[in-house]
């Protein structure tokens, strides 16, 4: 008797569950909650058993998930006849606590057939 394989995970051999990665992405991009606040709030609630130890690892897990999702979205975008793109500059607060901001950008890309952007 043998056990079935666990299947692919967003972060292979990682301590972060797929559920934590998905929740992190939803809170970051839909609820506009930065990673450091998510860590702080998780700590106040006692944290998750598999919550990563720092924002870098949490961000890396989110980046891996975005890359996995991006492959399918990219195929959909390039299948269109043309692409529309928008670059929006935004000020982002630095983590050092001195109140300074740096210039960052948001990019929106859409094909004629696409319902969602990247």
C-alpha positions as CSV (number, residue, x, y, z in Angstrom):
1,X,0.0,0.0,0.0
2,X,1.4,3.4,-0.9
3,X,0.2,7.0,-0.5
4,X,-0.7,9.2,-3.4
5,X,1.6,12.0,-4.2
6,X,0.8,15.4,-2.7
7,X,0.8,17.2,-6.1
8,X,2.4,20.4,-7.1
9,X,2.6,23.3,-4.7
10,X,3.2,27.0,-5.3
11,X,6.4,26.9,-3.2
12,X,7.9,23.4,-3.6
13,X,9.4,22.0,-0.4
14,X,8.5,25.2,1.4
15,X,6.9,25.7,4.8
16,X,4.3,28.1,3.3
17,X,1.0,26.4,2.5
18,X,-0.8,27.3,-0.8
19,X,-3.6,28.7,1.3
20,X,-1.3,31.2,3.0
21,X,0.2,32.3,-0.3
22,X,-3.3,32.8,-1.8
23,X,-4.5,34.7,1.3
24,X,-1.4,36.9,1.1
25,X,-2.0,37.8,-2.5
26,X,-5.7,38.6,-1.9
27,X,-4.8,40.8,1.1
28,X,-2.0,42.5,-0.8
29,X,-3.6,43.2,-4.1
30,X,-7.3,43.2,-3.4
31,X,-7.4,44.6,0.1
32,X,-4.2,46.8,-0.4
33,X,-2.6,45.4,2.8
34,X,1.2,45.5,2.7
35,X,3.2,42.5,3.7
36,X,4.6,44.0,6.9
37,X,1.1,44.8,8.1
38,X,0.0,41.3,7.3
39,X,2.9,39.9,9.4
40,X,2.0,42.3,12.2
41,X,-1.6,41.4,12.2
42,X,-0.9,37.6,12.0
43,X,1.4,38.0,15.0
44,X,-1.3,39.8,17.0
45,X,-3.7,36.9,16.2
46,X,-1.1,34.3,17.2
47,X,0.1,33.8,13.6
48,X,-0.4,30.9,11.3
49,X,1.4,27.6,11.9
50,X,3.1,27.8,8.5
51,X,3.5,31.6,8.3
52,X,7.0,32.4,7.0
53,X,9.3,34.2,9.3
54,X,9.8,37.5,7.4
55,X,8.4,39.7,4.6
56,X,11.0,38.6,2.2
57,X,10.0,35.0,2.2
58,X,6.3,36.0,2.2
59,X,7.0,38.2,-0.8
60,X,9.0,35.4,-2.5
61,X,6.1,33.0,-2.1
62,X,3.8,35.7,-3.6
63,X,6.2,36.2,-6.5
64,X,6.2,32.5,-7.3
65,X,2.5,32.4,-7.3
66,X,2.3,35.4,-9.6
67,X,4.8,33.8,-11.9
68,X,2.7,30.6,-12.0
69,X,-0.4,32.6,-12.8
70,X,1.4,34.9,-15.2
71,X,2.2,32.1,-17.6
72,X,-1.4,31.5,-18.4
73,X,-2.3,35.2,-18.5
74,X,0.7,35.9,-20.8
75,X,-0.4,33.2,-23.3
76,X,-3.9,34.8,-23.3
77,X,-2.5,38.3,-23.8
78,X,-0.1,37.5,-26.7
79,X,-2.8,35.5,-28.5
80,X,-4.6,38.8,-29.2
81,X,-4.3,41.0,-32.3
82,X,-2.7,43.8,-30.2
83,X,-1.9,44.9,-26.7
84,X,-2.9,48.0,-24.7
85,X,-0.5,49.1,-22.0
86,X,-0.5,51.8,-19.3
87,X,2.3,52.8,-16.9
88,X,1.3,54.7,-13.8
89,X,3.9,56.2,-11.5
90,X,3.2,55.8,-7.8
91,X,5.0,56.9,-4.6
92,X,5.9,54.0,-2.3
93,X,6.9,54.5,1.3
94,X,10.3,53.2,2.2
95,X,10.5,50.6,5.1
96,X,13.2,52.5,7.0
97,X,10.5,54.6,8.8
98,X,11.9,58.0,7.9
99,X,8.7,58.9,5.9
100,X,10.5,59.1,2.6
101,X,9.0,57.8,-0.6
102,X,10.5,56.4,-3.8
103,X,9.1,56.3,-7.3
104,X,7.6,53.0,-8.3
105,X,5.3,52.0,-11.2
106,X,2.1,50.0,-11.8
107,X,1.7,48.5,-15.3
108,X,-1.6,47.4,-16.8
109,X,-1.5,45.3,-19.9
110,X,-4.6,44.2,-21.8
111,X,-5.3,42.5,-25.1
112,X,-8.4,43.1,-27.2
113,X,-9.8,39.7,-26.2
114,X,-8.7,39.9,-22.5
115,X,-11.1,40.6,-19.7
116,X,-8.4,41.1,-17.1
117,X,-5.1,42.9,-17.1
118,X,-1.7,41.9,-15.8
